[in-house]
C-alpha cells in the first residue's frame, strides 16, 4: 500500500483531523511511536463506531464523507507503515496484500476502541505502537485483558 498525496473531503473538523494525522505520520516512525503521543481527540476521531458497516457503506458508495475518516486515516498510516518496512527490507516493491490491510483494520479498530475507552476513564495501559499493524495480533490479547479488568470489555 503506497501513500501518494491523499485528499479528504469532509467537514472542517474531520479534514483538520486528517491533516493532523498525515503530518504526524510523515514526521514519526509509525512502527515505533506510542499511542500516548497522539491527542485523545484525534484517537477518538479515528474510531469507527461500526467498522464492518463502514466498509460495507463505503463499498456501496453510501458512506457519509466524515464517517470515512477512520478508514482514510488508517489507509494512510498503513501506507507509511509499508514504506518503513520496504526501507528496512530494501525492497521498494514491498506492500501488504489488500486482504491483510482490511483484516488488520478490524484489529486496529478493536485496539483503538479499548485505548480510547481507557483514556476516557483515565486508566493507564502499557504504551505500545498502535500504528505498528504487524504487532497488533501480539498486543491485542493483553489489551483485551486490560479492558476486561477495567470493565470496558464485558465477558
N, C-alpha and C positions, 0 to 999 in steps of 0.2 A: 504494500500500500504506500504510494508516494504522495507527498504533500507538495502541492504547487502553490497557487495563490488563491486560497479558499475565500469564498464570499458567503455572507449570511444575510438573508433578508428577513428581518423580523422587527419586533418593537425596538425602540431605542434602548431599553434596558437589556433585552436579550442580545442585541447587537453589541452593546458595551461589554457584556459578559463574554461574548465570543471573541471580541478583540483582545480583552484582557487575557483570556485563555491562550490565544495564539502567541501573544507576546511572551507569556510565561513559558510556553513550550519551546519557543525559539531561544530563550535565554537560560534554560535549565536542561540538564540531562534527565529526561522523563523516566529513565530506568532506575534512577537513584534518588530522586527528590521525594521527600516525605510529604504526606498529605497535610501535615501541620503548617507547611509554607503556603498553602492555598487558603484564602479567606473563606470563612464559613458560608457567606452568602454566595460565593462562586460555587463551592461544593454543592450547595443546595440547588443552584440553577442547573447543575449537571445531572441531577436526579430525574429520571423518567418515572412518573407515577406508575405506569404500567408498560414496561419495556416491550413486551410481546405485542400489545395493542399499538404502540408507537410504530414498530416495524411494519405491522400489518397496514396501518393507516398510511404510512409512507409508501408502501408497495402499491396501494390502491390510489395514491395521489390525493388522499383525503386529509392529510395531516395539516394542522394549522402551523404556519411557519415557526411560531415561538415554541411549539411542542417538539419541534425537531432539534432544538438546541442541544439536548443531551447527546444525540447521535452525531450531530455535526462536530461538536467538541471532541467526542470520543474518536471519531474518524481521523480528525487532525492529529490528536495525540498519538494514535496508532501509527500514523504516517511518520511522525518524528521518532517513535519507538523503533520502527523498521529501519529508518535512516541510521540510527545509532547501531543497531545490530549489523547492518550492511557494512558500516565502517569497521566494526570490530572483526567481522568475518572477512573483510577486504573483498567483498562481493557486492558490487553495485546493483546486481540484479535481484538481490535478496528481497523478498516480500512475503508476508504472511498470507497464506491462502484465504480467500474471501470467506469461506465457510468457517474457518477458525476465528476470523475477526468477528463474525456475527456471534459465534458461540461465546467468545470472550466478552462481548457486550453484556450478556446476561450476568456473567460472573462479576464484571466491573460494576454493574448497577446494583447487584446484591451487596457487594463490599461497600459501595458508596452509601447505600441506604443505611447500613449499620453505623458507619462513621458519622454521617450527618445526625442520626438519632442520638448517638453517644455524645456528640459535640453539643447538641441542644440541651442535654441533661448534665453537661459538664463532667462526664465520665471520661477518664483517660484510658487510652489504649496505646500499646506499643506503636510508635510511628513507623510506618513502612511505606515503600514507594507504590502508591495507589495506581500510578500510571505505568508500572512495570508489569505489563499484562501477562508475561510468561511466569511471573512469580505469584499471581493471584491464586492458582489452584493450591499452592502450598500455604498461603496466608489465610485463605477463606475459612478453613476449619477452625483456626484459632480465633478469628474474628466472630464466627458464628457462636463459638463457646462463650466469648466475652459478651456478646449480645444476649445470649441466653441468661447468663449470670446477672446481667444488669437489667433484665426484664424487658428487653427490647424485642427479643425473639421468644415467642411463646411456644414451647414444645418440650 
